[in-house]
């Protein structure tokens, strides 16, 4: 090896390591019928995440598999989702329907782990969720299940908002249980208190 060859070897640019981990969900061969015949290409569905609360999905087509994966990763990086996690789990239960896909995500106590399967598990692992229970009720289509999972994660509210909503629901339930008789009883007690205060 000459000195010139050694210099060339050392001057090669190093590849930058991405902060996101990527996982291929599905690669399928697709054909498009043209005037001259069929045109073959590959479609890649990729999920990326940093395991710290950021996750995204990319779907792209190209003439070969590596190009399709690269395009899908670039697309996913433009559409990152930041999650509101509480102690390694989600703040509340969420159910989502997207087409034929129906997904349920439920928070779980520490030590439960990720109880999930299929494409949903890939999304949850790359998002950095440590304890969660999920269930797929609808289709087995991986791409639709990934989309539904990300849609469910987008619908998560902040812990304070979730708590305030629960309080409002409880108040509404108490009012329903009380009915008109309960309201009359409250008014009667207030009236008695006012009379006692005057006397």
C-alpha positions in Angstrom: 0.0 0.0 0.0 1.4 3.4 -1.1 1.3 6.6 1.0 -1.3 8.0 -1.3 -3.6 5.0 -0.7 -3.2 5.4 3.0 -4.1 9.0 2.9 -7.2 8.2 0.8 -8.3 5.6 3.3 -7.9 8.0 6.3 -9.8 10.9 4.6 -13.1 8.9 4.1 -15.9 10.7 5.9 -17.2 8.8 8.9 -20.9 8.0 9.0 -22.8 9.9 11.6 -24.6 7.6 14.1 -28.2 8.5 14.3 -29.7 9.2 17.7 -32.7 7.1 16.7 -33.0 3.3 16.6 -34.9 2.0 13.6 -36.8 -1.2 13.1 -38.4 -2.5 9.8 -42.0 -3.5 10.3 -42.8 -4.7 6.8 -41.2 -4.9 3.4 -43.4 -5.8 0.4 -42.9 -5.9 -3.3 -45.4 -3.8 -5.2 -46.0 -3.5 -9.0 -47.4 -0.7 -11.1 -48.9 -1.5 -14.4 -47.5 0.9 -17.1 -48.1 1.1 -20.9 -44.9 -1.0 -21.5 -45.6 -3.6 -18.8 -45.3 -3.9 -15.1 -42.9 -1.7 -13.0 -41.5 -3.4 -9.9 -40.7 -1.5 -6.7 -40.4 -2.1 -3.0 -42.4 -0.6 -0.1 -40.8 -0.3 3.3 -42.6 0.5 6.6 -40.1 1.6 9.3 -40.5 2.8 12.9 -37.9 4.9 14.5 -37.5 6.0 18.2 -34.9 7.1 20.8 -36.5 5.1 23.7 -36.8 8.4 25.5 -40.4 9.3 24.5 -39.9 10.1 20.8 -41.2 7.8 18.1 -42.4 8.0 14.4 -43.4 5.9 11.5 -42.3 6.2 7.8 -43.7 4.5 4.7 -41.9 4.8 1.4 -41.4 3.1 -2.0 -38.2 2.7 -4.1 -36.6 0.5 -6.8 -34.6 -1.4 -4.2 -35.0 -2.3 -0.5 -32.1 -0.1 1.0 -33.4 3.0 -0.8 -36.9 2.4 0.4 -35.8 2.0 4.0 -33.7 5.2 3.8 -36.6 7.1 2.4 -38.9 5.8 5.1 -36.5 6.8 7.8 -36.1 10.3 6.4 -39.9 10.6 6.2 -40.2 9.4 9.9 -37.6 11.9 11.1 -39.8 14.8 9.8 -42.9 13.6 11.8 -41.6 12.8 15.3 -44.0 12.4 18.1 -43.1 13.5 21.7 -44.9 11.5 24.4 -46.1 12.4 27.9 -45.0 9.5 30.0 -45.5 9.0 33.7 -43.1 6.6 35.6 -42.4 4.6 32.4 -46.1 4.2 31.4 -48.9 6.2 29.8 -51.0 8.5 31.9 -54.4 7.0 31.1 -56.2 4.3 29.0 -56.8 5.1 25.3 -58.8 3.3 22.6 -58.5 4.1 18.9 -60.2 2.9 15.7 -58.5 3.6 12.4 -60.2 1.8 9.5 -60.4 -1.8 10.4 -57.7 -1.5 13.1 -58.8 -1.2 16.7 -56.2 -0.7 19.4 -56.4 -0.5 23.2 -53.5 0.8 25.3 -53.7 0.6 29.1 -51.2 1.9 31.8 -49.6 -0.8 33.9 -47.7 -0.8 37.3 -43.9 -1.0 37.5 -42.5 -4.4 36.8 -45.3 -5.4 34.3 -43.2 -4.8 31.2 -44.6 -4.5 27.7 -47.5 -6.9 27.3 -48.1 -6.5 23.6 -47.6 -8.3 20.3 -47.1 -7.7 16.6 -46.3 -4.3 15.2 -47.7 -2.5 18.3 -44.9 -3.9 20.4 -42.2 -2.4 18.1 -43.7 1.1 18.4 -44.0 0.9 22.2 -40.5 -0.4 22.7 -38.9 2.3 20.5 -41.0 4.9 22.3 -39.3 4.0 25.6 -42.5 2.8 27.4 -41.5 0.3 30.0 -44.8 -0.9 31.5 -48.0 -1.1 29.3 -50.8 -3.5 28.4 -52.1 -3.4 24.8 -54.7 -5.3 22.8 -55.4 -5.5 19.0 -59.1 -6.1 18.4 -59.3 -5.5 14.6 -57.2 -6.3 11.6 -53.8 -8.0 11.5 -52.5 -5.5 9.0 -49.2 -4.3 10.4 -49.1 -0.9 8.8 -52.6 0.0 9.9 -51.9 -1.3 13.4 -48.7 0.9 13.6 -50.7 3.9 12.4 -53.4 3.3 15.0 -50.9 2.9 17.8 -49.2 6.2 16.9 -52.7 7.8 16.6 -53.5 6.5 20.1 -50.2 7.9 21.5 -50.9 11.3 19.9 -54.2 11.3 21.7 -52.6 11.0 25.1 -53.2 13.9 27.4 -50.9 15.4 30.0 -51.2 13.9 33.5 -52.9 17.0 35.0 -55.5 17.2 32.2 -56.3 13.5 32.7 -56.8 13.9 36.4 -59.1 17.0 36.0 -61.2 15.1 33.5 -61.6 12.2 35.9 -62.7 14.6 38.7 -65.3 16.1 36.4 -66.6 12.7 35.4 -66.9 11.7 39.1 -68.8 15.0 39.9 -71.2 14.3 37.0 -71.8 10.7 38.3 -72.5 12.0 41.8 -75.0 14.5 40.4 -76.7 11.8 38.3 -77.0 9.5 41.4 -78.3 12.3 43.5 -81.0 13.4 41.1 -83.6 16.1 41.8 -84.2 14.7 45.4 -80.6 15.1 46.3 -80.6 18.7 45.1 -83.7 19.5 47.1 -82.0 18.0 50.2 -79.0 20.2 49.7 -81.1 23.4 49.3 -83.0 22.4 52.5 -79.8 22.0 54.5 -78.5 25.4 53.2 -81.8 27.1 54.2 -81.6 25.5 57.7 -78.0 26.7 58.1 -79.0 30.3 57.2 -81.8 30.3 59.7 -79.5 29.0 62.5 -77.0 31.8 61.6 -79.6 34.5 61.8 -81.0 33.2 65.2 
